[in-house]
Amino acid sequence: MEILVFKTNLNNTDHIGKVTPPLNHHPGILEWNVDLHDCDNILRIVSENISAPEVEQLVFKAGYFCRELE
């Protein structure tokens, strides 16, 4: 199990609603959440067998930006 952390431009619940289906349906994502109170709108993903670029692509296809934080 791994925790991936991303900076995003998801800044309200409507944005989160648009990324919910792809994140919920990916078999490698066990849990996820977005912290709208953080200035970087942090997306945290608990995963098994998914890479950061795959997550970035899922969010990008939903119309938003995310970049892994190191």
C-alpha positions as CSV (number, residue, x, y, z in Angstrom):
1,M,0.0,0.0,0.0
2,E,1.2,3.5,-0.9
3,I,0.1,7.0,-0.3
4,L,0.4,9.4,-3.2
5,V,0.0,13.2,-2.7
6,F,-0.8,15.7,-5.4
7,K,-1.2,19.5,-5.8
8,T,-4.4,20.2,-7.8
9,N,-6.7,22.9,-9.1
10,L,-9.8,21.1,-7.7
11,N,-11.1,24.0,-5.7
12,N,-14.8,23.2,-5.0
13,T,-17.2,20.3,-4.7
14,D,-18.3,20.5,-8.3
15,H,-14.7,19.9,-9.4
16,I,-14.4,17.0,-7.0
17,G,-17.6,15.5,-8.3
18,K,-16.2,15.4,-11.8
19,V,-13.1,13.4,-10.8
20,T,-15.0,11.1,-8.5
21,P,-16.1,8.5,-11.1
22,P,-12.7,7.8,-12.5
23,L,-11.0,7.8,-9.1
24,N,-13.7,5.6,-7.5
25,H,-13.6,3.1,-10.4
26,H,-9.9,2.6,-10.7
27,P,-9.0,-0.8,-9.2
28,G,-5.6,0.5,-8.0
29,I,-7.2,3.3,-5.8
30,L,-8.3,2.1,-2.4
31,E,-9.2,5.5,-0.9
32,W,-8.8,9.1,-1.8
33,N,-9.7,12.6,-0.6
34,V,-9.2,16.3,-1.5
35,D,-8.3,18.9,1.2
36,L,-10.1,22.1,0.0
37,H,-8.8,23.9,3.1
38,D,-5.2,23.5,2.0
39,C,-3.8,26.2,-0.3
40,D,-2.7,23.5,-2.8
41,N,-6.0,21.6,-2.7
42,I,-4.2,18.4,-1.9
43,L,-5.4,15.1,-3.4
44,R,-4.3,12.1,-1.3
45,I,-4.6,8.7,-2.7
46,V,-4.1,5.4,-0.9
47,S,-3.2,3.0,-3.6
48,E,-2.1,-0.4,-4.7
49,N,-0.4,-0.7,-8.0
50,I,-1.1,2.7,-9.5
51,S,1.6,5.2,-10.5
52,A,1.5,9.0,-10.0
53,P,1.5,9.6,-13.8
54,E,-1.7,7.4,-14.1
55,V,-3.4,9.5,-11.4
56,E,-2.4,12.7,-13.1
57,Q,-3.8,11.3,-16.4
58,L,-7.1,10.4,-14.7
59,V,-7.5,13.9,-13.3
60,F,-6.4,15.5,-16.5
61,K,-9.0,13.5,-18.6
62,A,-11.7,14.9,-16.2
63,G,-10.5,18.4,-17.1
64,Y,-8.3,19.3,-14.1
65,F,-4.6,19.5,-13.2
66,C,-2.7,17.6,-10.6
67,R,1.0,17.2,-10.0
68,E,2.7,14.8,-7.5
69,L,4.4,16.4,-4.5
70,E,7.6,14.9,-3.4
